[in-house]
Amino acid sequence: MKTWTTDGGVNWLRDLLPLDLPEARILSWGHGARLSAQDLFDHGKTLVANLCLHRESTEVRDGRGPVTQDDEG
């Protein structure tokens, strides 16, 4: 989240972009800055798996399956 946040604490993904694109689903997912192509591929597979798991658990709760969790951890 540090990449997208100003020194004043404004996170443009969370605080500004939704003002211009209120219907957009905005996602951010962290990874290390120094990655090989294989590392990036592995991170991509993990991201897709995590999104699928989150979607499955969300569909059970609300029937729609949006990915809306704001996880800054």
Phi and psi restraints in degrees (range 20) as a CNS / XPLOR table:
assign (resid 1 and name C) (resid 2 and name N)
       (resid 2 and name CA) (resid 2 and name C) 1.0 -59.5 20.0 2
assign (resid 2 and name N) (resid 2 and name CA)
       (resid 2 and name C) (resid 3 and name N) 1.0 -37.2 20.0 2
assign (resid 2 and name C) (resid 3 and name N)
       (resid 3 and name CA) (resid 3 and name C) 1.0 -57.7 20.0 2
assign (resid 3 and name N) (resid 3 and name CA)
       (resid 3 and name C) (resid 4 and name N) 1.0 -35.4 20.0 2
assign (resid 3 and name C) (resid 4 and name N)
       (resid 4 and name CA) (resid 4 and name C) 1.0 -99.0 20.0 2
assign (resid 4 and name N) (resid 4 and name CA)
       (resid 4 and name C) (resid 5 and name N) 1.0 5.7 20.0 2
assign (resid 4 and name C) (resid 5 and name N)
       (resid 5 and name CA) (resid 5 and name C) 1.0 -115.3 20.0 2
assign (resid 5 and name N) (resid 5 and name CA)
       (resid 5 and name C) (resid 6 and name N) 1.0 133.4 20.0 2
assign (resid 5 and name C) (resid 6 and name N)
       (resid 6 and name CA) (resid 6 and name C) 1.0 -76.4 20.0 2
assign (resid 6 and name N) (resid 6 and name CA)
       (resid 6 and name C) (resid 7 and name N) 1.0 168.2 20.0 2
assign (resid 6 and name C) (resid 7 and name N)
       (resid 7 and name CA) (resid 7 and name C) 1.0 -60.5 20.0 2
assign (resid 7 and name N) (resid 7 and name CA)
       (resid 7 and name C) (resid 8 and name N) 1.0 -26.1 20.0 2
assign (resid 7 and name C) (resid 8 and name N)
       (resid 8 and name CA) (resid 8 and name C) 1.0 -81.9 20.0 2
assign (resid 8 and name N) (resid 8 and name CA)
       (resid 8 and name C) (resid 9 and name N) 1.0 -0.4 20.0 2
assign (resid 8 and name C) (resid 9 and name N)
       (resid 9 and name CA) (resid 9 and name C) 1.0 91.9 20.0 2
assign (resid 9 and name N) (resid 9 and name CA)
       (resid 9 and name C) (resid 10 and name N) 1.0 7.0 20.0 2
assign (resid 9 and name C) (resid 10 and name N)
       (resid 10 and name CA) (resid 10 and name C) 1.0 -86.2 20.0 2
assign (resid 10 and name N) (resid 10 and name CA)
       (resid 10 and name C) (resid 11 and name N) 1.0 120.9 20.0 2
assign (resid 10 and name C) (resid 11 and name N)
       (resid 11 and name CA) (resid 11 and name C) 1.0 -98.9 20.0 2
assign (resid 11 and name N) (resid 11 and name CA)
       (resid 11 and name C) (resid 12 and name N) 1.0 112.7 20.0 2
assign (resid 11 and name C) (resid 12 and name N)
       (resid 12 and name CA) (resid 12 and name C) 1.0 -69.5 20.0 2
assign (resid 12 and name N) (resid 12 and name CA)
       (resid 12 and name C) (resid 13 and name N) 1.0 -26.9 20.0 2
assign (resid 12 and name C) (resid 13 and name N)
       (resid 13 and name CA) (resid 13 and name C) 1.0 -67.2 20.0 2
assign (resid 13 and name N) (resid 13 and name CA)
       (resid 13 and name C) (resid 14 and name N) 1.0 -42.5 20.0 2
assign (resid 13 and name C) (resid 14 and name N)
       (resid 14 and name CA) (resid 14 and name C) 1.0 -86.3 20.0 2
assign (resid 14 and name N) (resid 14 and name CA)
       (resid 14 and name C) (resid 15 and name N) 1.0 -39.9 20.0 2
assign (resid 14 and name C) (resid 15 and name N)
       (resid 15 and name CA) (resid 15 and name C) 1.0 -98.4 20.0 2
assign (resid 15 and name N) (resid 15 and name CA)
       (resid 15 and name C) (resid 16 and name N) 1.0 -31.1 20.0 2
assign (resid 15 and name C) (resid 16 and name N)
       (resid 16 and name CA) (resid 16 and name C) 1.0 -109.4 20.0 2
assign (resid 16 and name N) (resid 16 and name CA)
       (resid 16 and name C) (resid 17 and name N) 1.0 -46.2 20.0 2
assign (resid 16 and name C) (resid 17 and name N)
       (resid 17 and name CA) (resid 17 and name C) 1.0 -57.8 20.0 2
assign (resid 17 and name N) (resid 17 and name CA)
       (resid 17 and name C) (resid 18 and name N) 1.0 -40.8 20.0 2
assign (resid 17 and name C) (resid 18 and name N)
       (resid 18 and name CA) (resid 18 and name C) 1.0 -61.7 20.0 2
assign (resid 18 and name N) (resid 18 and name CA)
       (resid 18 and name C) (resid 19 and name N) 1.0 -23.3 20.0 2
assign (resid 18 and name C) (resid 19 and name N)
       (resid 19 and name CA) (resid 19 and name C) 1.0 -66.7 20.0 2
assign (resid 19 and name N) (resid 19 and name CA)
       (resid 19 and name C) (resid 20 and name N) 1.0 -36.4 20.0 2
assign (resid 19 and name C) (resid 20 and name N)
       (resid 20 and name CA) (resid 20 and name C) 1.0 -87.0 20.0 2
assign (resid 20 and name N) (resid 20 and name CA)
       (resid 20 and name C) (resid 21 and name N) 1.0 -28.0 20.0 2
assign (resid 20 and name C) (resid 21 and name N)
       (resid 21 and name CA) (resid 21 and name C) 1.0 -130.3 20.0 2
assign (resid 21 and name N) (resid 21 and name CA)
       (resid 21 and name C) (resid 22 and name N) 1.0 69.7 20.0 2
assign (resid 21 and name C) (resid 22 and name N)
       (resid 22 and name CA) (resid 22 and name C) 1.0 -64.0 20.0 2
assign (resid 22 and name N) (resid 22 and name CA)
       (resid 22 and name C) (resid 23 and name N) 1.0 -22.6 20.0 2
assign (resid 22 and name C) (resid 23 and name N)
       (resid 23 and name CA) (resid 23 and name C) 1.0 -92.5 20.0 2
assign (resid 23 and name N) (resid 23 and name CA)
       (resid 23 and name C) (resid 24 and name N) 1.0 -4.3 20.0 2
assign (resid 23 and name C) (resid 24 and name N)
       (resid 24 and name CA) (resid 24 and name C) 1.0 -77.2 20.0 2
assign (resid 24 and name N) (resid 24 and name CA)
       (resid 24 and name C) (resid 25 and name N) 1.0 147.6 20.0 2
assign (resid 24 and name C) (resid 25 and name N)
       (resid 25 and name CA) (resid 25 and name C) 1.0 -99.6 20.0 2
assign (resid 25 and name N) (resid 25 and name CA)
       (resid 25 and name C) (resid 26 and name N) 1.0 113.6 20.0 2
assign (resid 25 and name C) (resid 26 and name N)
       (resid 26 and name CA) (resid 26 and name C) 1.0 -104.6 20.0 2
assign (resid 26 and name N) (resid 26 and name CA)
       (resid 26 and name C) (resid 27 and name N) 1.0 123.4 20.0 2
assign (resid 26 and name C) (resid 27 and name N)
       (resid 27 and name CA) (resid 27 and name C) 1.0 -120.0 20.0 2
assign (resid 27 and name N) (resid 27 and name CA)
       (resid 27 and name C) (resid 28 and name N) 1.0 145.4 20.0 2
assign (resid 27 and name C) (resid 28 and name N)
       (resid 28 and name CA) (resid 28 and name C) 1.0 -137.1 20.0 2
assign (resid 28 and name N) (resid 28 and name CA)
       (resid 28 and name C) (resid 29 and name N) 1.0 136.1 20.0 2
assign (resid 28 and name C) (resid 29 and name N)
       (resid 29 and name CA) (resid 29 and name C) 1.0 -140.5 20.0 2
assign (resid 29 and name N) (resid 29 and name CA)
       (resid 29 and name C) (resid 30 and name N) 1.0 125.4 20.0 2
assign (resid 29 and name C) (resid 30 and name N)
       (resid 30 and name CA) (resid 30 and name C) 1.0 -82.2 20.0 2
assign (resid 30 and name N) (resid 30 and name CA)
       (resid 30 and name C) (resid 31 and name N) 1.0 151.8 20.0 2
assign (resid 30 and name C) (resid 31 and name N)
       (resid 31 and name CA) (resid 31 and name C) 1.0 -157.2 20.0 2
assign (resid 31 and name N) (resid 31 and name CA)
       (resid 31 and name C) (resid 32 and name N) 1.0 164.2 20.0 2
assign (resid 31 and name C) (resid 32 and name N)
       (resid 32 and name CA) (resid 32 and name C) 1.0 -67.3 20.0 2
assign (resid 32 and name N) (resid 32 and name CA)
       (resid 32 and name C) (resid 33 and name N) 1.0 151.3 20.0 2
assign (resid 32 and name C) (resid 33 and name N)
       (resid 33 and name CA) (resid 33 and name C) 1.0 -73.5 20.0 2
assign (resid 33 and name N) (resid 33 and name CA)
       (resid 33 and name C) (resid 34 and name N) 1.0 -30.3 20.0 2
assign (resid 33 and name C) (resid 34 and name N)
       (resid 34 and name CA) (resid 34 and name C) 1.0 -104.5 20.0 2
assign (resid 34 and name N) (resid 34 and name CA)
       (resid 34 and name C) (resid 35 and name N) 1.0 99.3 20.0 2
assign (resid 34 and name C) (resid 35 and name N)
       (resid 35 and name CA) (resid 35 and name C) 1.0 -125.7 20.0 2
assign (resid 35 and name N) (resid 35 and name CA)
       (resid 35 and name C) (resid 36 and name N) 1.0 142.0 20.0 2
assign (resid 35 and name C) (resid 36 and name N)
       (resid 36 and name CA) (resid 36 and name C) 1.0 -83.0 20.0 2
assign (resid 36 and name N) (resid 36 and name CA)
       (resid 36 and name C) (resid 37 and name N) 1.0 171.6 20.0 2
assign (resid 36 and name C) (resid 37 and name N)
       (resid 37 and name CA) (resid 37 and name C) 1.0 -60.6 20.0 2
assign (resid 37 and name N) (resid 37 and name CA)
       (resid 37 and name C) (resid 38 and name N) 1.0 -39.5 20.0 2
assign (resid 37 and name C) (resid 38 and name N)
       (resid 38 and name CA) (resid 38 and name C) 1.0 -66.5 20.0 2
assign (resid 38 and name N) (resid 38 and name CA)
       (resid 38 and name C) (resid 39 and name N) 1.0 -41.7 20.0 2
assign (resid 38 and name C) (resid 39 and name N)
       (resid 39 and name CA) (resid 39 and name C) 1.0 -58.8 20.0 2
assign (resid 39 and name N) (resid 39 and name CA)
       (resid 39 and name C) (resid 40 and name N) 1.0 -43.7 20.0 2
assign (resid 39 and name C) (resid 40 and name N)
       (resid 40 and name CA) (resid 40 and name C) 1.0 -64.2 20.0 2
assign (resid 40 and name N) (resid 40 and name CA)
       (resid 40 and name C) (resid 41 and name N) 1.0 -41.6 20.0 2
assign (resid 40 and name C) (resid 41 and name N)
       (resid 41 and name CA) (resid 41 and name C) 1.0 -60.9 20.0 2
assign (resid 41 and name N) (resid 41 and name CA)
       (resid 41 and name C) (resid 42 and name N) 1.0 -45.3 20.0 2
assign (resid 41 and name C) (resid 42 and name N)
       (resid 42 and name CA) (resid 42 and name C) 1.0 -64.0 20.0 2
assign (resid 42 and name N) (resid 42 and name CA)
       (resid 42 and name C) (resid 43 and name N) 1.0 -41.0 20.0 2
assign (resid 42 and name C) (resid 43 and name N)
       (resid 43 and name CA) (resid 43 and name C) 1.0 -62.9 20.0 2
assign (resid 43 and name N) (resid 43 and name CA)
       (resid 43 and name C) (resid 44 and name N) 1.0 -39.8 20.0 2
assign (resid 43 and name C) (resid 44 and name N)
       (resid 44 and name CA) (resid 44 and name C) 1.0 -61.8 20.0 2
assign (resid 44 and name N) (resid 44 and name CA)
       (resid 44 and name C) (resid 45 and name N) 1.0 -43.3 20.0 2
assign (resid 44 and name C) (resid 45 and name N)
       (resid 45 and name CA) (resid 45 and name C) 1.0 -62.4 20.0 2
assign (resid 45 and name N) (resid 45 and name CA)
       (resid 45 and name C) (resid 46 and name N) 1.0 -41.8 20.0 2
assign (resid 45 and name C) (resid 46 and name N)
       (resid 46 and name CA) (resid 46 and name C) 1.0 -64.5 20.0 2
assign (resid 46 and name N) (resid 46 and name CA)
       (resid 46 and name C) (resid 47 and name N) 1.0 -41.8 20.0 2
assign (resid 46 and name C) (resid 47 and name N)
       (resid 47 and name CA) (resid 47 and name C) 1.0 -59.5 20.0 2
assign (resid 47 and name N) (resid 47 and name CA)
       (resid 47 and name C) (resid 48 and name N) 1.0 -48.1 20.0 2
assign (resid 47 and name C) (resid 48 and name N)
       (resid 48 and name CA) (resid 48 and name C) 1.0 -62.1 20.0 2
assign (resid 48 and name N) (resid 48 and name CA)
       (resid 48 and name C) (resid 49 and name N) 1.0 -42.7 20.0 2
assign (resid 48 and name C) (resid 49 and name N)
       (resid 49 and name CA) (resid 49 and name C) 1.0 -62.2 20.0 2
assign (resid 49 and name N) (resid 49 and name CA)
       (resid 49 and name C) (resid 50 and name N) 1.0 -43.3 20.0 2
assign (resid 49 and name C) (resid 50 and name N)
       (resid 50 and name CA) (resid 50 and name C) 1.0 -64.2 20.0 2
assign (resid 50 and name N) (resid 50 and name CA)
       (resid 50 and name C) (resid 51 and name N) 1.0 -41.6 20.0 2
assign (resid 50 and name C) (resid 51 and name N)
       (resid 51 and name CA) (resid 51 and name C) 1.0 -63.1 20.0 2
assign (resid 51 and name N) (resid 51 and name CA)
       (resid 51 and name C) (resid 52 and name N) 1.0 -41.0 20.0 2
assign (resid 51 and name C) (resid 52 and name N)
       (resid 52 and name CA) (resid 52 and name C) 1.0 -64.0 20.0 2
assign (resid 52 and name N) (resid 52 and name CA)
       (resid 52 and name C) (resid 53 and name N) 1.0 -44.2 20.0 2
assign (resid 52 and name C) (resid 53 and name N)
       (resid 53 and name CA) (resid 53 and name C) 1.0 -62.8 20.0 2
assign (resid 53 and name N) (resid 53 and name CA)
       (resid 53 and name C) (resid 54 and name N) 1.0 -43.2 20.0 2
assign (resid 53 and name C) (resid 54 and name N)
       (resid 54 and name CA) (resid 54 and name C) 1.0 -64.3 20.0 2
assign (resid 54 and name N) (resid 54 and name CA)
       (resid 54 and name C) (resid 55 and name N) 1.0 -43.3 20.0 2
assign (resid 54 and name C) (resid 55 and name N)
       (resid 55 and name CA) (resid 55 and name C) 1.0 -61.8 20.0 2
assign (resid 55 and name N) (resid 55 and name CA)
       (resid 55 and name C) (resid 56 and name N) 1.0 -43.5 20.0 2
assign (resid 55 and name C) (resid 56 and name N)
       (resid 56 and name CA) (resid 56 and name C) 1.0 -60.1 20.0 2
assign (resid 56 and name N) (resid 56 and name CA)
       (resid 56 and name C) (resid 57 and name N) 1.0 -44.5 20.0 2
assign (resid 56 and name C) (resid 57 and name N)
       (resid 57 and name CA) (resid 57 and name C) 1.0 -70.7 20.0 2
assign (resid 57 and name N) (resid 57 and name CA)
       (resid 57 and name C) (resid 58 and name N) 1.0 -31.5 20.0 2
assign (resid 57 and name C) (resid 58 and name N)
       (resid 58 and name CA) (resid 58 and name C) 1.0 -75.1 20.0 2
assign (resid 58 and name N) (resid 58 and name CA)
       (resid 58 and name C) (resid 59 and name N) 1.0 -37.7 20.0 2
assign (resid 58 and name C) (resid 59 and name N)
       (resid 59 and name CA) (resid 59 and name C) 1.0 -59.8 20.0 2
assign (resid 59 and name N) (resid 59 and name CA)
       (resid 59 and name C) (resid 60 and name N) 1.0 -36.4 20.0 2
assign (resid 59 and name C) (resid 60 and name N)
       (resid 60 and name CA) (resid 60 and name C) 1.0 -64.0 20.0 2
assign (resid 60 and name N) (resid 60 and name CA)
       (resid 60 and name C) (resid 61 and name N) 1.0 -37.7 20.0 2
assign (resid 60 and name C) (resid 61 and name N)
       (resid 61 and name CA) (resid 61 and name C) 1.0 -77.1 20.0 2
assign (resid 61 and name N) (resid 61 and name CA)
       (resid 61 and name C) (resid 62 and name N) 1.0 -45.4 20.0 2
assign (resid 61 and name C) (resid 62 and name N)
       (resid 62 and name CA) (resid 62 and name C) 1.0 -124.4 20.0 2
assign (resid 62 and name N) (resid 62 and name CA)
       (resid 62 and name C) (resid 63 and name N) 1.0 -3.4 20.0 2
assign (resid 62 and name C) (resid 63 and name N)
       (resid 63 and name CA) (resid 63 and name C) 1.0 77.8 20.0 2
assign (resid 63 and name N) (resid 63 and name CA)
       (resid 63 and name C) (resid 64 and name N) 1.0 -1.1 20.0 2
assign (resid 63 and name C) (resid 64 and name N)
       (resid 64 and name CA) (resid 64 and name C) 1.0 -109.4 20.0 2
assign (resid 64 and name N) (resid 64 and name CA)
       (resid 64 and name C) (resid 65 and name N) 1.0 -37.2 20.0 2
assign (resid 64 and name C) (resid 65 and name N)
       (resid 65 and name CA) (resid 65 and name C) 1.0 81.4 20.0 2
assign (resid 65 and name N) (resid 65 and name CA)
       (resid 65 and name C) (resid 66 and name N) 1.0 28.3 20.0 2
assign (resid 65 and name C) (resid 66 and name N)
       (resid 66 and name CA) (resid 66 and name C) 1.0 -73.2 20.0 2
assign (resid 66 and name N) (resid 66 and name CA)
       (resid 66 and name C) (resid 67 and name N) 1.0 152.3 20.0 2
assign (resid 66 and name C) (resid 67 and name N)
       (resid 67 and name CA) (resid 67 and name C) 1.0 -100.0 20.0 2
assign (resid 67 and name N) (resid 67 and name CA)
       (resid 67 and name C) (resid 68 and name N) 1.0 99.3 20.0 2
assign (resid 67 and name C) (resid 68 and name N)
       (resid 68 and name CA) (resid 68 and name C) 1.0 -123.5 20.0 2
assign (resid 68 and name N) (resid 68 and name CA)
       (resid 68 and name C) (resid 69 and name N) 1.0 1.0 20.0 2
assign (resid 68 and name C) (resid 69 and name N)
       (resid 69 and name CA) (resid 69 and name C) 1.0 -64.2 20.0 2
assign (resid 69 and name N) (resid 69 and name CA)
       (resid 69 and name C) (resid 70 and name N) 1.0 129.2 20.0 2
assign (resid 69 and name C) (resid 70 and name N)
       (resid 70 and name CA) (resid 70 and name C) 1.0 -99.5 20.0 2
assign (resid 70 and name N) (resid 70 and name CA)
       (resid 70 and name C) (resid 71 and name N) 1.0 90.6 20.0 2
assign (resid 70 and name C) (resid 71 and name N)
       (resid 71 and name CA) (resid 71 and name C) 1.0 -110.6 20.0 2
assign (resid 71 and name N) (resid 71 and name CA)
       (resid 71 and name C) (resid 72 and name N) 1.0 108.3 20.0 2
assign (resid 71 and name C) (resid 72 and name N)
       (resid 72 and name CA) (resid 72 and name C) 1.0 -95.3 20.0 2
assign (resid 72 and name N) (resid 72 and name CA)
       (resid 72 and name C) (resid 73 and name N) 1.0 9.5 20.0 2
